[in-house]
Amino acid sequence: MTKVVLATHNPHKIAEFQQIIAMTRPDLEVIGYDGPEPVEDGVTFAENALLKARAAAELTGLTAFADDSGICVDVLGGSPGIFSAYWAGQKKDATANLELLLDQLADIADPHRTAQFISTIALVTPDGTEHTVAGVWPGRLSHEPSGANGFGYDPIFIPDGQPAGAERTTADFSSEEKQSQSHRARAFEAFVPLLQAI
């Protein structure tokens, strides 16, 4: 079995990518990265994903990939964006991030609460070949958290395309529903051809 390293210390992301990759490349074993995290000083999701993938490929000597993702709220000009994990400060407190975002949008009516989850995946091989792909999951933000099957901003993100009256947040989705529709799944669709070369 061929090993590829996912450049993250986030166990949620590792589990999510293991599930997604198992559906298309069961011969690939996704392992977590236990090396030092690079400073994410890029100004786009793609730049930060490449920084992480390069560091993991260099340290492990394996093909590495990394995801940089976040939520982009239209009325906030695309913020939190690359600052999604740090929106309420450097502690990476997911609950505080979510509460701050809801507070900032407290007086914003539903038609103006549109947002997108964006995921960019970078692949870096030991010989220095680099690729990036992106996936976008459009939706809007609820006024209150709902659901227990998610992390980050999942409890307040309502994806587009649901039946009227049955709108759920991504934290209300089953793992299978989320894996098949999410921004990471959409980015991964574009990523699959790159995996075929591994």
C-alpha positions in Angstrom: 0.0 0.0 0.0 1.4 3.4 -1.0 1.6 6.0 1.8 0.8 9.7 1.3 1.0 12.2 4.1 -1.7 14.7 4.9 -0.1 17.8 6.2 -2.3 18.6 9.2 -2.5 17.9 12.9 -6.3 18.1 12.8 -7.7 14.7 13.5 -11.1 15.7 12.0 -9.4 16.5 8.7 -7.4 13.3 8.7 -10.5 11.2 9.3 -12.5 13.1 6.6 -9.8 12.7 4.0 -9.2 9.0 4.8 -12.9 8.4 4.2 -12.9 10.4 0.9 -9.8 8.7 -0.4 -10.9 5.2 0.6 -13.8 5.6 -1.9 -11.6 6.3 -4.9 -8.1 5.0 -4.1 -8.3 2.2 -1.4 -4.7 1.4 -2.2 -3.5 4.7 -0.8 -2.9 4.9 3.0 -3.3 8.4 4.3 -1.1 9.1 7.3 -1.0 12.2 9.5 1.9 14.6 9.7 3.6 14.9 13.0 6.3 17.4 12.1 6.4 21.2 12.8 3.8 23.4 11.3 5.1 26.0 8.9 4.1 29.6 9.4 1.0 30.1 7.3 1.9 33.6 6.0 0.2 33.2 2.6 -2.7 35.5 1.7 -4.8 32.9 -0.2 -6.0 29.3 0.6 -3.7 28.0 -2.2 -0.6 29.7 -0.8 -1.2 28.3 2.7 -2.0 24.8 1.4 1.3 24.8 -0.6 3.3 25.9 2.4 2.0 23.0 4.5 2.3 20.4 1.7 5.9 21.5 0.9 6.9 21.2 4.6 5.4 17.7 4.9 7.0 16.4 1.7 10.4 17.8 2.6 10.3 16.3 6.1 8.9 12.8 5.2 10.2 12.3 1.7 6.7 11.2 0.8 4.1 12.7 -1.6 2.2 15.1 0.6 -1.0 17.0 0.3 -2.6 19.7 2.4 -6.0 21.4 2.6 -6.5 25.0 3.5 -10.1 25.9 3.9 -12.5 28.2 5.5 -15.7 30.0 5.4 -16.2 33.2 3.3 -19.1 35.4 4.2 -20.3 37.7 1.4 -21.5 40.6 3.6 -18.1 40.5 5.3 -16.2 40.9 2.0 -15.2 37.2 2.1 -14.0 37.1 5.7 -13.2 35.2 7.8 -11.6 33.5 4.8 -8.0 32.4 5.5 -8.5 33.6 9.1 -11.4 31.2 9.7 -9.5 29.2 12.3 -8.3 32.3 14.1 -11.3 34.6 13.8 -11.7 35.0 17.6 -7.9 35.0 18.3 -4.8 32.9 18.1 -6.1 30.2 20.3 -8.0 28.5 17.4 -11.1 28.3 19.6 -13.8 26.9 17.3 -16.7 27.8 19.6 -15.4 31.3 20.1 -15.0 31.7 16.3 -18.5 30.6 15.7 -20.0 32.8 18.4 -18.1 35.8 17.2 -19.3 35.3 13.6 -22.9 34.9 14.7 -22.6 38.1 16.8 -21.2 40.1 13.9 -24.1 38.9 11.7 -26.8 39.3 14.4 -28.7 42.1 12.6 -28.2 40.8 9.0 -31.4 39.4 7.4 -31.5 36.0 5.7 -31.1 37.2 2.1 -27.8 38.8 3.0 -26.3 35.9 5.1 -24.9 34.1 2.0 -21.5 32.3 2.4 -19.3 29.7 0.9 -17.1 27.0 2.4 -13.9 26.9 0.2 -11.3 24.2 0.2 -8.0 24.3 -1.7 -5.9 21.1 -1.8 -2.2 21.3 -2.7 -0.2 18.2 -3.7 3.6 18.3 -3.6 5.7 15.3 -4.6 9.3 14.6 -3.3 10.7 15.8 -6.7 9.1 19.2 -6.2 6.1 18.9 -8.5 3.2 21.1 -7.2 -0.5 21.2 -8.0 -3.5 22.9 -6.5 -7.3 22.4 -6.9 -10.3 24.1 -5.2 -13.8 23.3 -4.3 -16.7 25.7 -3.3 -19.8 24.8 -1.3 -22.3 27.7 -1.5 -25.0 28.3 1.2 -25.9 30.7 3.9 -25.6 31.1 7.6 -28.2 30.3 10.2 -29.0 32.5 13.2 -28.4 29.7 15.7 -26.2 26.6 15.8 -27.8 23.3 15.0 -26.6 19.7 14.8 -23.9 17.7 16.5 -22.2 15.9 13.6 -19.6 18.5 12.6 -16.9 20.9 13.7 -15.8 24.4 13.1 -18.6 26.4 11.4 -20.6 23.4 10.4 -23.4 24.1 13.0 -24.3 27.4 11.3 -23.8 26.6 7.6 -26.9 25.8 5.6 -25.8 24.4 2.1 -27.8 25.5 -1.0 -30.0 23.0 -2.8 -32.0 21.6 0.1 -35.8 21.1 -0.1 -37.8 24.1 1.3 -38.7 23.6 4.9 -36.1 20.9 5.4 -33.0 23.1 5.5 -30.3 21.7 7.7 -26.9 22.8 8.7 -23.9 20.6 7.8 -23.7 19.6 11.4 -27.2 18.0 10.9 -25.9 16.0 7.9 -24.7 12.4 8.3 -21.0 11.9 7.7 -21.8 10.2 4.4 -23.9 13.2 3.2 -21.2 15.6 4.1 -18.4 13.6 2.5 -20.3 13.5 -0.8 -21.2 17.2 -0.9 -18.7 19.2 1.0 -16.2 21.7 -0.3 -13.5 19.1 0.4 -15.4 16.6 -1.6 -15.8 19.1 -4.5 -12.1 19.9 -4.4 -11.3 16.2 -4.2 -13.2 15.6 -7.4 -10.6 17.8 -9.2 -7.8 16.2 -7.1 -8.6 12.5 -8.1 -6.8 12.8 -11.5 -3.7 14.0 -9.6 -3.9 10.9 -7.3 -3.9 8.6 -10.3 -0.3 9.6 -10.9 0.9 8.6 -7.4 
